[in-house]
Amino acid sequence: MIFEKTDIPPRTIKYAIKMLKEQNLIREAPNWRDMREKLYLRKAVAARTS
């Protein structure tokens, strides 16, 4: 888990995931190996042109 590998508090991780989902940068998917957990996948972002 992210919490154990980074020593970042779980509440901070949950808040960051919430913010990324609100900005449509990640999406949530079921973890088929362990349905108690969720997977968070990066969404494809179009390249910006100037």
ROSE-4610 file (N, C-alpha, C; in Angstrom, 1 decimal, always signed):
// ROSE-4610
residu = [M/M/M/I/I/I/F/F/F/E/E/E/K/K/K/T/T/T/D/D/D/I/I/I/P/P/P/P/P/P/R/R/R/T/T/T/I/I/I/K/K/K/Y/Y/Y/A/A/A/I/I/I/K/K/K/M/M/M/L/L/L/K/K/K/E/E/E/Q/Q/Q/N/N/N/L/L/L/I/I/I/R/R/R/E/E/E/A/A/A/P/P/P/N/N/N/W/W/W/R/R/R/D/D/D/M/M/M/R/R/R/E/E/E/K/K/K/L/L/L/Y/Y/Y/L/L/L/R/R/R/K/K/K/A/A/A/V/V/V/A/A/A/A/A/A/R/R/R/T/T/T/S/S/S]
num = [1/1/1/2/2/2/3/3/3/4/4/4/5/5/5/6/6/6/7/7/7/8/8/8/9/9/9/10/10/10/11/11/11/12/12/12/13/13/13/14/14/14/15/15/15/16/16/16/17/17/17/18/18/18/19/19/19/20/20/20/21/21/21/22/22/22/23/23/23/24/24/24/25/25/25/26/26/26/27/27/27/28/28/28/29/29/29/30/30/30/31/31/31/32/32/32/33/33/33/34/34/34/35/35/35/36/36/36/37/37/37/38/38/38/39/39/39/40/40/40/41/41/41/42/42/42/43/43/43/44/44/44/45/45/45/46/46/46/47/47/47/48/48/48/49/49/49/50/50/50]
x = [+0.8/+0.0/+0.9/+0.3/+1.0/+1.4/+0.5/+0.8/+2.1/+2.3/+3.4/+4.7/+4.6/+5.8/+6.3/+5.4/+5.8/+5.8/+5.2/+5.0/+4.2/+3.3/+2.4/+1.1/+0.5/-0.7/-1.8/-2.6/-3.7/-4.7/-5.0/-5.9/-5.4/-4.1/-3.5/-3.6/-3.3/-3.4/-4.9/-5.8/-7.2/-7.6/-7.2/-7.5/-6.9/-5.6/-5.0/-5.7/-6.1/-6.9/-8.2/-8.9/-10.1/-9.9/-8.8/-8.6/-8.2/-7.5/-7.1/-8.3/-9.3/-10.5/-11.4/-11.5/-12.3/-11.7/-10.4/-9.8/-9.8/-10.4/-10.4/-9.0/-8.1/-6.7/-6.5/-7.4/-7.3/-8.7/-8.8/-10.1/-10.0/-11.1/-11.2/-11.6/-11.0/-11.4/-11.3/-12.1/-12.1/-10.8/-10.3/-9.1/-9.6/-9.5/-10.1/-9.4/-8.2/-7.5/-8.0/-8.4/-8.8/-9.9/-11.2/-12.3/-12.4/-11.7/-11.7/-11.0/-10.1/-9.2/-9.7/-9.3/-9.6/-8.2/-8.3/-7.1/-7.4/-6.4/-6.5/-5.6/-6.2/-5.5/-5.5/-4.3/-4.2/-5.0/-5.6/-6.4/-5.4/-5.7/-4.9/-5.2/-4.2/-4.3/-3.8/-4.7/-4.2/-3.1/-2.2/-1.1/-1.6/-1.0/-1.4/-0.6/-1.3/-0.7/-0.7/+0.4/+0.4/+0.1]
y = [-1.2/+0.0/+1.3/+2.3/+3.6/+4.0/+3.8/+4.3/+3.7/+2.4/+1.8/+2.1/+2.3/+2.6/+4.0/+4.9/+6.4/+7.0/+6.4/+6.9/+8.2/+8.3/+9.4/+9.0/+9.8/+9.4/+9.0/+8.0/+7.5/+8.6/+9.5/+10.6/+11.5/+11.8/+12.6/+11.9/+10.6/+9.9/+9.9/+9.7/+9.7/+11.1/+12.1/+13.5/+13.7/+13.3/+13.5/+12.7/+11.5/+10.7/+11.4/+11.9/+12.6/+13.8/+14.6/+15.7/+15.3/+14.3/+13.8/+13.3/+12.6/+12.2/+13.4/+14.4/+15.6/+16.3/+16.3/+16.9/+16.0/+14.8/+13.8/+13.4/+13.3/+12.9/+11.4/+10.8/+9.4/+8.8/+7.5/+6.8/+5.6/+5.3/+4.1/+2.9/+1.8/+0.5/-0.6/-1.6/-2.7/-3.5/-4.0/-4.9/-6.3/-7.0/-8.3/-9.4/-9.1/-10.1/-9.9/-8.7/-8.5/-7.4/-7.9/-6.9/-5.9/-6.1/-5.2/-3.9/-4.0/-2.9/-2.3/-1.0/-0.4/-0.1/+0.0/+0.4/+1.8/+2.6/+4.0/+4.1/+4.4/+4.4/+5.8/+6.1/+7.5/+7.6/+8.7/+8.9/+9.5/+9.2/+9.8/+11.3/+12.1/+13.5/+14.0/+14.8/+15.3/+16.3/+16.3/+17.2/+18.7/+19.6/+21.0/+21.6/+22.4/+23.1/+24.6/+25.3/+26.8/+27.6]
z = [+0.0/+0.0/+0.0/-0.5/-0.5/+0.9/+1.8/+3.2/+3.8/+3.6/+4.1/+3.4/+2.1/+1.3/+1.5/+1.8/+1.8/+3.2/+4.2/+5.5/+5.5/+4.5/+4.4/+5.1/+6.0/+6.6/+5.7/+6.0/+5.2/+4.8/+5.7/+5.5/+4.4/+4.3/+3.3/+1.9/+1.9/+0.6/+0.1/+1.0/+0.6/+0.0/+0.7/+0.2/-1.2/-1.4/-2.7/-3.8/-3.5/-4.4/-4.8/-3.8/-4.0/-4.9/-4.7/-5.5/-7.0/-7.1/-8.5/-9.2/-8.5/-9.2/-9.6/-8.7/-9.0/-10.3/-10.5/-11.6/-12.8/-12.8/-13.8/-14.3/-13.4/-13.7/-13.5/-12.6/-12.4/-12.4/-12.5/-12.5/-11.6/-11.0/-10.1/-10.8/-10.5/-11.1/-10.0/-10.2/-9.2/-9.3/-8.2/-8.2/-8.2/-9.3/-9.5/-8.7/-8.2/-7.3/-5.9/-5.5/-4.1/-4.2/-4.1/-4.3/-3.2/-2.1/-1.0/-1.3/-2.3/-2.7/-4.0/-4.2/-5.5/-6.2/-7.5/-8.3/-8.8/-8.8/-9.4/-10.6/-11.7/-13.0/-13.5/-14.1/-14.7/-16.0/-16.1/-17.4/-18.4/-19.7/-20.8/-20.8/-20.9/-21.0/-22.3/-23.0/-24.3/-24.2/-25.1/-25.0/-25.3/-24.5/-24.7/-25.9/-26.6/-27.7/-27.4/-27.8/-27.5/-28.7]
